[in-house]
């Protein structure tokens, strides 16, 4: 059993040439007892973005705050609080806080997707 609050879970600032203004919280994963998956909360500053990339696992996403854009394949979708997105394995994707607001979203991946 694990119960906490996002305010009590540390954020890790990510840095790489392929992203900007991104931090991540591991909300639930193997350390909390969910052996096969990881639920992360991603936070993008205004004009922040995740890498434009693909990998061998799917993403399940739920926007928890703000507005932005998700690129799935070659199609851009506007997203806002309450939006959901499923990104299949092998599909190029990117999240951007490009609507003048910060963007936060839950991202559930298999444990191999959290590295």
C-alpha positions in Angstrom: 0.0 0.0 0.0 1.3 3.5 -0.9 -0.4 6.8 -0.3 1.2 10.2 -0.8 0.6 13.6 -2.4 2.4 15.1 -5.4 3.6 18.0 -3.1 5.6 15.4 -1.1 7.3 13.8 -4.0 10.5 15.3 -5.3 10.8 16.7 -8.9 13.8 16.0 -11.0 14.9 18.6 -13.5 15.8 17.0 -16.8 18.5 18.3 -19.0 19.5 17.4 -22.6 19.9 19.2 -25.9 16.6 17.6 -27.1 14.3 19.0 -24.4 13.7 22.3 -22.5 12.1 23.2 -19.3 11.0 19.7 -18.2 10.8 18.2 -14.8 9.6 14.8 -13.7 8.1 13.2 -10.6 7.9 9.4 -10.2 4.5 9.1 -8.5 4.0 5.3 -8.5 6.4 2.6 -9.7 8.3 -0.5 -8.5 9.5 1.3 -5.3 5.9 1.9 -4.4 4.8 -1.6 -5.2 3.7 -1.3 -8.9 6.1 -3.8 -10.3 5.4 -3.6 -14.0 4.6 0.1 -14.7 5.6 3.6 -13.7 3.2 6.6 -13.3 5.1 9.8 -13.8 4.0 13.4 -13.7 5.8 15.6 -16.2 6.0 19.4 -15.8 6.8 21.6 -18.8 7.6 25.3 -18.3 6.1 27.8 -20.7 7.8 27.1 -24.1 9.2 23.9 -22.7 9.1 20.6 -24.7 10.0 16.9 -24.4 12.2 15.2 -27.0 10.7 14.4 -30.4 11.4 10.7 -30.2 10.1 7.1 -30.4 10.7 3.9 -28.5 9.4 0.4 -28.0 6.7 1.0 -25.4 3.4 2.8 -25.3 2.5 5.9 -23.3 -0.8 6.5 -21.6 -1.2 10.3 -20.8 -3.6 12.5 -18.9 -3.2 16.3 -18.9 -3.4 17.5 -15.3 -2.9 21.2 -15.9 -2.3 23.9 -18.5 -2.4 23.9 -22.2 -0.1 22.7 -25.0 0.4 20.5 -28.0 1.1 16.8 -28.4 2.7 15.7 -31.6 1.8 12.1 -32.5 3.4 10.9 -35.7 3.0 13.9 -38.0 -0.3 15.2 -36.4 -0.4 18.0 -33.8 -3.2 17.9 -31.2 -4.0 20.8 -28.9 -4.3 19.5 -25.3 -5.6 21.1 -22.0 -6.4 19.9 -18.5 -8.5 16.8 -18.9 -7.2 15.7 -22.3 -6.0 12.1 -22.7 -3.6 10.7 -25.2 -2.5 7.2 -26.1 0.8 7.0 -27.9 1.4 3.5 -29.4 4.9 1.9 -29.2 7.1 2.9 -32.1 5.3 6.2 -32.8 7.2 9.5 -32.9 5.8 11.9 -30.3 6.5 15.1 -28.4 4.8 17.3 -25.8 5.1 21.1 -26.0 4.0 23.9 -23.6 3.5 26.2 -26.6 0.2 27.8 -25.7 1.4 30.5 -23.3 0.9 28.2 -20.3 2.8 25.6 -18.4 1.7 22.0 -19.1 1.7 19.1 -16.8 0.6 15.5 -17.5 0.6 12.0 -16.1 2.5 9.6 -18.2 2.2 5.8 -17.6 4.8 3.6 -19.1 6.0 0.0 -18.6 8.9 0.0 -16.2 11.4 -0.4 -19.1 10.2 3.0 -20.2 11.5 4.7 -17.1 15.3 5.0 -17.4 
